[in-house]
């Protein structure tokens, strides 16, 4: 259940790797302006790197969430059916 929702250890470590890679991208972008006395133009500022979470980059958790919701609804339906049969007798 954790892997489809991207809340398992593997997903957390992958997220941390993406953050580290983004930090390097930001550092490489800004260092010439900070340490090289290079002026930052409006066009340069528009190119500032932005972090895009995996779910926004195409790895959506919505299909997995839908499957989990449907599975839960199916389990509840089966439990209700079993309780009803038990109550009504064989």
Secondary structure, 3 states (H helix, E strand, C coil): CCCCCCCCHHHHHHHHHHHHHHHHHHHHHHHHHHHCCCCCCHHHHHCCCCCCCCCCCCCCCHHHHHHHHHHHHHHHHHHHHHHHHHHHCC
